[in-house]
Amino acid sequence: MIFLDTLDRLLGRVLGALQWLALPLALLLFLQWPLRDLIHGYSTQANDLAQILFALYVAASVTAATRAGTHLAADAIARRYSPRTRARLRKIGALAILPWALFVLIASKQPVVDSVTLLENFSQTFNPGYFIIKLALWLMALTVLVQSIIELFRASTAERA
């Protein structure tokens, strides 16, 4: 299926790009102390930006871990299963998490839309960008949803083969 392969590659590229957020996140977390104690400024901005990067990184890492086979997998036990059994378990897992991803998207619609519409700021520092943290929730739910669809169709074709 060409569409499924294209969707899979696109998701892989998005997740691959977002993995690099770990580097600026670590740098910002490291810089908070010198900014606060040596420069006497900008530590709250560094913290707020780190929160945004952390939200985006975690949102992507849930699906990335699933794609790598390290999320929700007991590999020591699953290795003993046949490929067909593992494919069925992946399909069951995808079916189980699909409604959750849809629920998150639907239930969070109003808070996320309101936050983005208002370009919500951080409540304690009034720095801009808090709405991105709420958008990260949708990023996580959408990537989980897309990965579930990929797993369902891939598992279906693997069982037929």
N, C-alpha and C positions, 0 to 999 in steps of 0.2 A: 504494500500500500504506500503510494508515493506521499499522500497527505500525512500519514502517520510518521513516515521517516522525516519529512520536512518539519513537522511539529516537534519531533524528538530532537532534531538538530538545533532548532530554534531554542527550545528549552535548555538544551545543553550549553548553548552559547550564552544565554542570559545568566544561567547559574555559574558558568565559567567566569564571566565578567564580574559577577558579584562576589566571588570568592576572594578577590583582591581587596575587598573592603577591610579585610583583617589587618592589613598593613597600616593604613592610615588610622584605623581604630586603635591599634596598639600604640602608635606614635602619639595620638591625642591623649590617651590615658596616661602615658609616660610623661607628657609635657604638663599635665595639670599641676603637679607639685612645683616644678621650677617656675611656671607662670604665676602661681599663687605666692610662693615664698621669695622668689628672686626678682621677678619682674613686677610683682604686685598688681597684676591685671590679666585679663583675658582667660582666666582659668574657667570661669562659668561658660564662656563661649566655647571653649575647648570641650567642656563636659557636655554641653547641649549638642554640639556637632557629633561627639562620640556616641551619644544616645541615638541619634538618627542613624549613624553608620551601623551601630549594633543592631538596631531593629531591622534594617535591611539585610544585614548579614545573617541574622538568625532566621528571618523569613525565608531566605534562599537555602539555608543549610538544612532545613527539615527535608526538603525535596532532594537536595544533593545527597544527603545521607541515604535516603531511600534508593536513589538511582545507583549509588555505589554498593548497595546491598548491606549496609552497616546499620540501617535504622530498622527497628522492629524485626530484627532477624537474630535468631539464636543459631549462629553458623555451626557451632560444634555439633548440634543435634541435626540441623537441616542438611548437613553434608551427607548424612547417611540416607536421606530420602532420594528417591529416583527423580530424574529431571521432570517427569510428568507430575509427580506429587508436588515438587517445588513450584512448578508453573501453576498448578491449581491453588496452592497456598497464596501465591502472588495475586492471583485473580480474586480470591476471597478477601484478601487484605485490601485490594483496590476497591472492591465492591463495598467493603465496610467503611472505608474512609471517604468515599465519594459523597455520601449524604452529609457528612460532617463539613466538608469543604463548601458544599452548596449552602448549608445552614449558616456558616460563618459569613459568607458573602451576602446572604439575604438579611440576616439579623443585624449585621453591622452597617447596612447601607446608609441609614439615616445619620448615625454619628460620623461616619467617614465623609459623607457628602457635606454635612454641615461644617466639619472641620476644614475640608478643602475649600469650600465656598468662602469661609471666613479667613482662610490662610492663618489658621490658629497658631498662636505663639506659645512658648513654654510659659506656664503659669507663674513660676517663681522668678524667672529672669526676664520675661517678656521678649526673649530672643525669638526671632522668626524660625519657622520650620517644624513646629510640633506636628502639623498636619501630615508630614511625611511619615512619622511614626505610625499614624493611623492608616496611611496608605500601605505601609509595610504589612499590615494585617491582610489586606486584599492581595498583596503580592504573594504572601504565604498560601492563602487559600486558593488562589488561581494556579500557582505552580503545583500544588498538591492535586488539584482538580485535573490539570492537564496530564500530570504524571499518572494519575489513576486511569484516565482514558487510554493513555499509551499502554499501560500494563494490561488493561482489560482486553484490548484488541490484540496485543502481542501474545498474551496468554491464550486467547482464543485460536489464533493461527498456529501456535505451538502445539496445542492439543489436537488440532486437525491433522498435523503433519505426522 
